[in-house]
């Protein structure tokens, strides 16, 4: 479980779409507050999904090869295959010009609720679902699994935490460097999406097949 959650958390935090959106929020008139609202909403989403899984299992992993365990593995397999198909589709799709989204022009007047809502919109729900299916195996009677789940949520939020802290401590330098990063992300968005989708999909598919036959 630990390795799977670390891989999924890394794939989530490196996603170019939500990172570009977050940088746009940080560069707005109330950037620090907008960024904090987005970050807290993002983290709350992850925690809520894990909490629902824990409530369903009672904090005890299902027996190996039981119906719930098999269903969770099958869900991860389906997500892995879907990610690989999506990555292949994006790779074959003709390149499209990238630029700031339509809402970027209105971001200065956006409310904190809107900034928080964008976190729900940009959350990679396929990977979050894979994380939830993996967390089904957590045993909350042990401190180790508590730390693993906490680490997963923080890892999946790490890029946002780093950028928010950088913007707070070094606002002038952060504005220039983060906007340069956003430009780079927009130029390489397709390659990043394809690479992350294929690698995460391949990992989930291989691990799920192994768990089903082992």
Protein Blocks (a to p, Z undefined) as FASTA:
>chain_A
ZZmmmmmmmmmmmpmklmmmmmmmmmmmklmlmmmmmmmmmmmmmmmmmmmmmmmnnopa
cdehiaklmmmmmmmmmmmmmmmmmmmmmmmpccddddddfklmmmmmpcfklmmmmmmm
mpcfklmmmmmmmmmmpcfkbfklmmmmmmmmmmmmmmmmmmmmmmmmmmmlmmmmmmmm
mmmmmmmmmmmmmmmmmmmmmmmmmmmmmmmmZZ
